[in-house]
Amino acid sequence: MTKTLGFFDRLIICLLGLLLIVAGLIPIAEYWDIPYLIDAAEYLDRTRLTDLTSHDSYVTALIIAAIVVAVLGLWILLANIRSRAFSNRGIVPADPEHGETIINVQRVAEAACSSLEHASEVRRASSKVAMVGQRPTATFTVFANPDYPFEDAVRVVEAADQDFRMASHTMEIDTVWKLQLDRVTA
């Protein structure tokens, strides 16, 4: 999720929450005769609100509002569930005359995880390749074996980072390594 999309999501939730709070305060004010809230609720002309449904344009306005809200809701939904994942990236070839070289970054990351899992200092490893902001990023989550010293797990992860950087040396790709200790078995 981008920062802009996160801002709009929070803004919509905040405005919707405030609208629901205001809509809920009106009946509360009338039921318990809360002085300040009942004065604000009296500004609403209820006769005009009840006559509003008899106008010819009421149904048209409801249909237009429903269409606009449905389109906005669909746009927000699609923006939030859009995948930021990618798999292929091009690398700069040694000789441009021979064409382009495309590497599947997800498979290289999975191979790095498979290699890490063969080390006794690591219990399991997983990877995710996605765009983080405007940058392509490979995120690795490594669960270290608690039977070994933490420094050994760090050494293995640093070696794996070097190997991954060598495999993708001309690609503009960031790496994030999350090293976690696995549960200790009793």
N, C-alpha and C positions, 0 to 999 in steps of 0.2 A: 504494500500500500504506500502510495506516495504521500508526501507531507500535505500537498494540496487536497488530495482526496480525503485524508484524515481530518483536515480542517473542516471541509464541507460536511463530512459525516457528523462531526461533533456539533457544528453549527445547526444542522437540521435537527438533531436530537435535542439540543438546548431549546430551540424555538418551539418544537413540538411539546416538550416538557412544560415550558412556560404557558403555552396555550391550554394544555390540559389542566394545569394548576389554576389558571384564571377561570376556566369553564367549571371547575369543581368548587371554586370559592363562592360563586353566585348562589347555588342552592344551599350551601352551608350558611351563608350570610342571611338568607331568608328564613331558614329553619330555626336558627338560634338567635336571630335578631342581633347580630354583631354590628355595633354602631358604625364603624368606619366602612365596613364592607357593604352594609345595607344602603348607605348613602351613595356609594359608587354604583350599586346595582339599580338604583332608582333612575339613573341616567338612561337606562335602556327603555325605549318606548315599546312596550309589549304589544300594543295594538297594531303598530306598524309591522312588527315581526310576524304576527299571526296573519295579517293581510298580505304579506309578501307571497305566500303560497298561491294566492288567487290570481296573480299576474300571469299574463301569457308568456312572458320571457323567463319565468322561473324555471320551467322544465328545460328550456334551451340553456340557461346558465348552468344548471346542474349537469347537463350532458357535457358541456364544454369544460367545466371544472373537473368532471370525472376523467375526461380524455387527457387533459393536461396533467392531472395528478398521476394517471396511469403511465403516461410517457415518462414523466420525471422519475417515478418509482422504478420503472424498468431500466432507465438510464443509470440510476444509482445502484441498482442491483447488479447490472452487468459490469459497471465500473469496479465494484467491490469483489466480484468473483473472477475477474479477468486474471488469467495466469500470467505470471511474469517469468515463467521458466523458459529456457532455451536449451538447445543441445549442441548445435553446430556453430563453430567459429572458424574463420579463415586464419591461416598463419602466413607470414611473409616467407615465400620460398627463397631458397638460396639463389636460384636463377629464375627471374620472372618470365623468361621466354618459354619455360616448360609448363606454364599454367599455374593455376591456383591449387592450394592444398587446403582441404576442409577437414577439420578434426572434430569428432563428436566428444565434446568436453564432458558430458554426463558419463560416457563410458570410461573415459580416462579417470574421472573422479571415482567411479565404481571400482576400477582396477586398483586405484590407490587404497581404497577401503579394504578390498580383498587382500592386498599385500599387507596392510596393517594388521588384519585379523590373524595373519600367520605368526605375528610376533607374540611371544608369551606375555609381554607387558600389556597387551591390549586384549580386552574381552570381545568387543564388537565395535564396528565403525559404520557410519552411514554418511551419505553425502546428498547435497541438494544444490543444483545449479540454477540460479535465477538472477534477474536484474534487481539490484538493490539501488534504488534511486536511478541514476543514469549509468551505473557501472555494472558490467557483468561480474558476478561473484559466485565462487564455489565455496559453499559452507560445509565443513566437515564436523561431525560430532563423533568424538572418540571416547569410549568408555574404557578407562584404564583398569587393569587388574590390581586390586588392592593388596595382593600378595607380594607385589614388587614395590620397590621404592618409587616415590613420585618422580624423582629426578630421572629415573630410567624411562618412564613413560613420556616425559617431556623430551628426552633425547630421541626417542623413536618418532615422536610427532614432528620434531624439527627436521629429522632426516626425511620423513615423508613429505614435508613441505618443500624441502629442497628438490626432491625427486619430482614432485608435481610441477614446480616452477621450471625445472629443466624440460619436462615434457611439453609444457605450454609456454616456452620462453619468448616467442614473438607475439603471442596473443596478449591483448590488453585485458587481463582478467585478474580480479582481486581474489584473495583467498582468506577465509575466516576459519580458524580452528577452535573448536570448543572441546576442551579436555575435561572430562568428568570422571570422578572415581566411581566405579561400580559398587554395588552393595557388598558388604562384607558378609560372607556366609558363616554361620555359627557352627 
